[in-house]
Amino acid sequence: MIATPILVEFWTKHPAAEPPLESWYRTMKMEVFADFNDLRVTFASADYVDGLTVFNIGGNKYRLKQEDLNDCAPQSRISDILSGNRGISRDVAKKLARRFNVSTDLFL
């Protein structure tokens, strides 16, 4: 679960994200899901990728493509990170944090 300060930090920089993130967070705090299929009853657009649940919050308005991150790392490294073959190094985390104007901790 993402900590509230990270959500607040994000929506402070992206105010349009606050209502959908607050709604998602409230639901996640109130509900107990038996498994992924149970979660999909509430969040039909959620996906399960490499052991992580990915939520569509706010219509995917903040979706990124791999090539959008060229200023943070080579595409091959981003590909390895996204596929779970490589973790995010502190250096890449710092670049991502600068890129999105958020805390480095969000990526570590």
N, C-alpha and C positions, 0 to 999 in steps of 0.2 A: 504494500500500500504506500502511496506517495504521502509524505508528510504535508500537513496543512501549510506551513511556511513556504514550501516550494510552489504550491498552487497559488497562494496569495502573491508571491513574487512574480509569477507568470502573468496573472491577470492584472496586476498593477501596471505591467508594461504593455499588456494587450487587453484593455478593458472589455472588449466585446466577448472575450472568453470567460468572463466571470460568471454570468448566469448558467451556461451549460456545465462549467466545472463545479459550481456550487451544487447544482442539481445532482450531478454524478456522485459527488462526494457524500451528500446527504443520503442518497440511496445506498451507497456502499457501506456507510456506517450503520444503517438501520437493518439491512438485509443480511441473512446468512445463507450462502449458497452451498448446496450439498456437493455440487460438482459443476463442471463447465456447462453441461446441458441445462442445468438448473439456472445458471447465470444467464444463459442465452434466452430464457423466457423473459427476463427483464431487459437485457441488452442484446437484442436480436442481431445487431451488427458486429458484436464482439467476435474477434478471431483468436485462435490459439496458435501461436507461432514460437517454435523452439522453446517450449516450456513456459512461455509468458502469455498472459492475456492482453490483447491489444484492443482498446476501446475506441469507438468512433464518437468523439465528443464534439458537439457543435458542427456536425456535418463535415468533418475532416477539413475545416478551414485552415488548419495549421499543418497540413501534410507537406512533407518534403520529398524531393527526389534525390537520388544519390548524387547526381551531378551538381546539386545545389550546395554541396559541402566541399567542393574542390579547394576552398580556401582553408579548410581545416585538416585535410589529409588527402593523400592520393586516392583515386577511386577504388583501386584494388584493396586498400586498407579499409575504406568505408564498407566495401562489399564484404570483407572478412568479418568486420564488426557486426554488420547487419545479419549475416548468416550464422553468427554465433561461433565462428572459428577463431575469433580473436577478441580480447577484451578491449575496453577503451583505456588507453594510456593516460597518465596525468597530463601529458603535453597536449594530446588531442582533446581531452576534457576541457583544458584551459582555452583552447581555440574555439571549441563549440560554445563555451560559456560566453566568450567575447562576442562571437557571431550572433548569439541570441540574447545577449545582454541579461544573462541569468547567472546563478551561482554555479561554480564548478562542481559542487556536490551533487547537482542534479544528474550529472553524467557518470558519477563514480559509485 
